Amino acid sequence: MSQTYTAVIQQSAGWWIGWVQEIRGINCQERTKQELLDSLT
């Protein structure tokens, strides 16, 4: 059985930031969108 989570990503001041809505405290900040996606998975 797999879980589905919602990742919210946005670009701000040259950085990509993101978090997982369903899990408190899961957030990342990276220079590129791909690095952010890799960090969140």
C-alpha positions in Angstrom: 0.0 0.0 0.0 1.5 3.3 -1.0 0.8 6.8 0.4 0.3 9.9 -1.6 1.6 13.2 -0.4 1.4 16.8 -1.6 4.6 18.7 -2.3 4.3 22.5 -2.5 7.1 24.2 -4.4 7.8 27.8 -5.2 10.7 30.1 -6.3 11.6 33.0 -4.0 14.6 35.3 -4.3 16.6 32.9 -6.5 15.9 29.9 -4.3 13.5 27.0 -4.7 11.6 26.2 -1.5 9.2 23.4 -0.9 7.4 21.4 1.8 5.2 18.4 2.2 1.7 19.5 3.4 0.8 16.3 5.2 4.0 16.1 7.3 4.9 18.9 9.6 8.5 19.9 9.5 9.3 18.5 6.1 10.7 21.5 4.1 13.7 22.1 1.9 15.5 25.0 0.1 17.7 24.4 -2.9 19.3 26.5 -5.7 17.5 24.5 -8.5 14.1 23.0 -8.9 15.6 19.6 -9.7 17.7 19.7 -6.5 14.5 20.6 -4.5 12.5 17.7 -6.1 15.4 15.3 -5.3 15.5 16.5 -1.7 11.8 16.0 -1.2 11.6 12.5 -2.6 
